[in-house]
Amino acid sequence: MIELEKASTWKLLKYVHRDEGGSVSLETILILGAIALPVLVFLLKVGWPRVRGYFTRGLQELEEGARQ
């Protein structure tokens, strides 16, 4: 490990660039994001109108039940 007090900025940048710790985690997160983003867009475009329709019909049925 480089001592941060004595290291020049250039040496510190070289050390950070060579350090591969956590790269697997980052790659995994990027892959999951690449998979999740299209799924989320699909759900918002296709699923949300259906959910909103169910919710609207449920509210209408409640209003009709309250009037009786």
C-alpha positions as CSV (number, residue, x, y, z in Angstrom):
1,M,0.0,0.0,0.0
2,I,1.3,3.4,-0.8
3,E,1.5,5.9,2.0
4,L,-0.9,8.6,1.1
5,E,1.1,11.4,2.7
6,K,4.3,10.7,0.8
7,A,2.8,9.7,-2.5
8,S,2.7,12.1,-5.4
9,T,-0.6,12.5,-7.3
10,W,0.9,10.6,-10.3
11,K,1.8,7.6,-8.2
12,L,-1.5,7.6,-6.5
13,L,-3.3,7.7,-9.8
14,K,-1.2,4.8,-11.1
15,Y,-2.0,2.8,-7.9
16,V,-5.7,3.4,-8.2
17,H,-5.7,2.5,-11.9
18,R,-3.9,-0.8,-11.2
19,D,-6.1,-1.7,-8.3
20,E,-8.8,-4.2,-9.5
21,G,-10.4,-4.8,-6.2
22,G,-14.2,-4.5,-6.5
23,S,-14.2,-4.7,-10.3
24,V,-16.2,-7.9,-10.3
25,S,-18.8,-6.3,-8.1
26,L,-19.0,-3.3,-10.4
27,E,-19.3,-5.5,-13.5
28,T,-22.0,-7.5,-11.8
29,I,-24.0,-4.3,-11.0
30,L,-23.6,-3.1,-14.6
31,I,-24.9,-6.4,-16.0
32,L,-27.8,-6.4,-13.6
33,G,-28.6,-2.8,-14.6
34,A,-28.5,-3.7,-18.3
35,I,-31.0,-6.5,-17.7
36,A,-33.2,-4.6,-15.2
37,L,-33.6,-1.4,-17.3
38,P,-35.4,-2.9,-20.3
39,V,-37.6,-4.9,-17.9
40,L,-38.5,-1.7,-16.0
41,V,-39.3,0.1,-19.2
42,F,-41.5,-2.8,-20.4
43,L,-43.4,-2.8,-17.1
44,L,-43.9,0.9,-17.2
45,K,-45.2,0.9,-20.8
46,V,-47.3,-2.3,-20.6
47,G,-47.9,-3.1,-17.0
48,W,-48.7,0.3,-15.6
49,P,-51.8,1.0,-17.8
50,R,-53.3,-2.3,-16.7
51,V,-52.6,-1.6,-13.0
52,R,-54.1,1.8,-13.3
53,G,-57.2,0.3,-15.1
54,Y,-57.6,-2.2,-12.2
55,F,-57.3,0.5,-9.7
56,T,-59.8,2.8,-11.5
57,R,-62.3,0.0,-11.8
58,G,-61.9,-0.9,-8.1
59,L,-62.5,2.7,-7.1
60,Q,-65.6,2.9,-9.3
61,E,-67.0,-0.3,-7.8
62,L,-66.4,1.1,-4.3
63,E,-68.2,4.3,-5.2
64,E,-71.1,2.4,-6.7
65,G,-71.3,0.2,-3.5
66,A,-71.3,3.3,-1.3
67,R,-74.2,4.8,-3.3
68,Q,-76.4,1.8,-2.8
